[in-house]
Amino acid sequence: MNLNVIDAAGELLLVSQFPLAANTTKGNRPGFDPAMPPDAAEAMFARFCADVQREYPRVQSGVFGAHMQVALVNDGPVTFWLQV
């Protein structure tokens, strides 16, 4: 934990998580009214990925709006989820 991702030769995986903006207060299905419109959200995610890739060379990103299954193998004592 004393090294940053570059010094540790680590990698970053950036995945958009639009369901986190779901309204789940009523009914059986979430409402996505609080979420950003898809076109604006996709542009924001692309800008975020480009900004991170300028700083960290080893970056992969998910496909915006795609159904993805992500697996993770931790190599260390913790995992950080960074929300922007």
JOPE-V520896 format. One record per residue. RES is the residue in one small letter. PSI is psi as a letter, one per 30 degrees, with the letter a starting at -180 (none if undefined). Layout:
res=(RES/RES)
psi=(PSI/PSI)
This chain:
res=(m/n/l/n/v/i/d/a/a/g/e/l/l/l/v/s/q/f/p/l/a/a/n/t/t/k/g/n/r/p/g/f/d/p/a/m/p/p/d/a/a/e/a/m/f/a/r/f/c/a/d/v/q/r/e/y/p/r/v/q/s/g/v/f/g/a/h/m/q/v/a/l/v/n/d/g/p/v/t/f/w/l/q/v)
psi=(g/f/k/l/e/e/e/g/h/l/l/k/j/k/k/k/i/e/f/f/g/k/j/g/f/k/a/f/k/k/k/g/e/f/l/k/k/e/e/e/e/e/e/e/e/e/e/e/e/e/e/e/f/e/e/j/f/i/k/l/l/l/k/k/f/l/j/k/k/k/k/k/j/k/i/a/f/l/k/k/j/k/k/none)
